[in-house]
């Protein structure tokens, strides 16, 4: 995972890249992780309408008690 997020040292990166070149199963798994990371990075996350309503209702209650 650290390799995906560019958190490895140059030596670690070199060793991982070498292993990826020589191990097809490892490369397959790494490619799957890259695809999942891309999907997660592009996900548009936002709260549900119910969560927004609850927050607004709570905030309104705080204003009324101030």
N, C-alpha and C positions, 0 to 999 in steps of 0.2 A: 504494500500500500504506500509506503513512503516513497517508493520510486515513482508512483503515479503522480504524487503531489510535489515532486522534485525536492524531496527532503533528505536525499541521500548524499553522502560525501562523494567526491569524484572517484575515490577508490571503490566504494560500494556500487556506484553507478556502472563503473567499468565491469565489475564482477557480475552484476545482475545482467547487463547487456550481453556479456559472454555466455552466461547460462541460458539466456533466451535464444541465442543463436544456435545452441547445441542441443536444446531440449524442446522438442515439439509440443509436448504436453504442457510444459511450463509456459511456452509462448501462447498456446491456445487459451490457457487460463488468464494470462496477462491481457490478451486481447479482449477477453470477456469483461475483465475489470475496467479496461479503458472505455468500453461501450457503456457500461453501467455508470461510470463516472460522468460521461458526457450527458447521459439522460438526467442524472441528478443535477448536474450543473445547469441544465437548461429548464429544469422544472420551475413552473410559476407557482409559488406557494403563497397562499393567502388564507386568512381566516374565513370560516363559514359565515353565512348571513346570521345564523343564530348566535355565534360568538360575538359578532359586532353588535347585535341588538342587546345582548347581555351587558357588554361593556358600556354602551351608551346609557342603558337603564341604570346601571350602577353609578355612573358619573352624574347622571341627573339627580339621583338620590343624595349624592354627596353635596351637590350644589344647594339642594333644598334644605339640608341640615346645617349649612354654613351661616 
